[in-house]
Amino acid sequence: MNILLLEDDFDYKNSIKEYLQTLGYAIDDFENGNDAYDAIYEKNYHLLILDIRVPGLSGYEIVKNLRAENNNIPVIFITSLTDINNLSMGYELGCNDYIKKPFSPKELKYRIEQVIKSFYFTLSENRIKLNDDFFYDTSSRQLYKNEEIMNLTKKEQEIIFLLISNKNCFVSIEQLRCDIWNEKYMNEADIRVFIKNIRDKTSKELIETKRGLGYKIARTN
């Protein structure tokens, strides 16, 4: 699971990062809000852990921008701002949890587990079962294998979403070019590489190919 950590205190940030890595999480850490915000659109993160008062965009501004763009990625604020006004603002902007500094590593561990469980595993009505191993959650836009989130790149995730949205028909190369890359001249061979990479990470049977028609999610359920 990929987690983005924004904390401008170098030592504090590293201690959090090292602890979460021992739990098996993949952590990308930042000290500047602008850099963190840019990274969100370059990689598929499953959770954001944000300090509020940092150089560049504040944690508040990052979440406000994300929610305005209908990006509902779960967010945990970590901050020394403990008054009720800041707490209220955090939740009103759309955070999923708010931890007051100082906190113990185990508290962060339990908060992360609760947010992940609440966000990713309690929305069964939004799940589309593809076969015995895979399902797709339309709310989080995540592909799962046996309750584990598949670690796809942002473009791979967009391709899966497009195929799921057209799950009863084939998606042509032209539609992939226009909807995913927003251009007519994306090389067809490069598109095939993306499809191959998704199959390599998931299952060769997950995406069906039909010459002249394109690609389709292969459902057995």
N, C-alpha and C positions, 0 to 999 in steps of 0.2 A: 504494500500500500504506500502510495506517494504522499508525503506531507510537506507543505511549504511552511517554513518557520521564519517569521519576521520579528527580530529583536535587536535593538541597537546597542545593548550592553554585550560586548564581545565575550566576556567570560561567562556571563549568565546564559547567553545563546549557546555557547559551546557545551556547557554542562547539560542543557536540555537536549541538544542534538545527540550527544554521546549516550545519554540515558535512553532516548527513544530508539536509537540504533541497536542497543542491546535487546530491545523488545522486537526487533525485526522490521521496523519501519524504515523506509527510504526517505531521507531528509535532505531537502535543499534549503539552505539558510541564507537570509539576507538581513542587512542592517539598514537599508534604505527602502522606503515605501515605493518609490518609482520603479526601482529594479524588481521588487517583489511583484508589483502589479503587472509589469511587462512579462515576467516569467509565467504568470498564470495563463497567459494566452499562447505560451510556447510549449507547454507540457500538460499532461493530464494529471491533475492533482485530485486526491480524494478528500483532503482536509486541509484547511488553512489555520495556522496558529499565529495570531497577530498581536503584537504589542500595539498600543494605541498612539503613544507619543514617540514618533520616530522621524528622522530626516526624510524629506520628500513627502509623498502622500501619507497621511495618517492612516492608522488602522480603520478609523471611522470612514474616511474618504474612500478607501479601497472597497469596503463592504457596500457603501452607498452606491458606488459606481457599478459594482457587480450586480446588485439587486435591481438597479435601473435597467440593466441589460438582460434581466430575467435569468441570471446565472445564480443557481441556488446551491452552489457548493457549500458544504457545511463549514462554519467558522467558529473557532474558539478564541475569544479575546483573553490575553494575559496582561495585566496592568496593575500599577500601583494607584490608579485612580479609583478610589473605593467608595466615593459618595454616591448617594442614591440617584442623583441626576445623571452621572456618567453611566451607572448601571442601567438606568432606564433608556438612555440614548442608545447604548449598545444593543439592547434587545429590540428597540423600535426600528433600528436600522436593519436588523435581520440576522444577528448573530445567533448561534445555537447554544452557546454557553459562554460564561464570563468568569474567569478565575482571578482572584485578587492575590497580588504578590504580597509577601512571599508565600510560596506554596511548596509542598513536598512533591518529589518526583512521583510517588505513588498516587497522590491526588490527581496529578495530570494524567497518569496512566488510566485511572478509573474514569475520569471525565472523557478522555478520548474514546475509550471503549463504549461508553454510554451514548455519545454522540453518533458514533459509527453504527451502533446497533439500532438506534432510533431512526437514523436517516436512511440507512441502506437495507435494513432487514425487517421493517415493519410495514412495508407498503405492498403486501402481496397482491392487492387488487390491481396494482399497476404492473405486475409481472406478466411477461409473455413467455410461456414455455416453448422452447424451440425443439428440444429433444430430451433424453433422459439426463444429460449432463449440463446443458446450457439453458439459461433463461435471460431475458432482457428486461430491465426495469425502466419503464418509460418516464418515470419521475426523475430519477437520477441520471438517466441516459447512460447506464453502465451495463456492460455484458458480464455475466457471471458464469462460472463453472463450479458446480457443487458448492455454492455459497461463497466462493472466492471471486473477488473482482478481477477481471482480466486486465492486465497492464498493457493497454493499447496506447499508441501515440494519439495526439489530437486529431490528425487526419484520419487515422484508422477508425477512431471513435465516430467521426463524422460520416464515414462510409457506412459503418454498421447502422447508424441512426437512419441514414437514407434508405438502406435496404429494408430495415424494419418498417419504416414508414410506408414502403411499397411492398409489403411482405407477400402479397398475393399475385405479384407480377414481376417480370424481369425489369431491371434498371439498365438502360442502354449506356454505352460508352459516352455518348453525347450528353446524356443527363448527368452522368458523373462529372464530366468536364465542366458543365455549366453550374451545377449545384455545389460541388466541392471545391473546384479550382476557379470557378467564375471566369472561365475562358474556353474558347473553342479549340485552341491549338495545343492543349496538354497532350503530350506524347502518349499514345495508347500503350506502348510497351511499359512506360512508367506506371500507368494505372494498373497494369497486370502485376507489377512488382508489389504494389500496395496490397492487392488482393492476395497474392502469395504470402506476404508477410503476415496478414491476418490469419490465413489458414495455418501457417507454421506455428503461430502462437495459440491457436484454438483447436481447430479440427479441419482436416482437408474436406470433410463432408458438410461443413457448416454453410459454405457458399456454393451454390450451384451455378454452373456456367452453361450457356446455350449459344452456340455460334449464331451470329446475326441478331440476337436478342439482348444479350448482356448477362447480368448477374442477378441472382435472387437468393434470399435466405432459404435454406432447405430445412423445412420443418417436418418433424415426424410425429408431432403431437398437435 
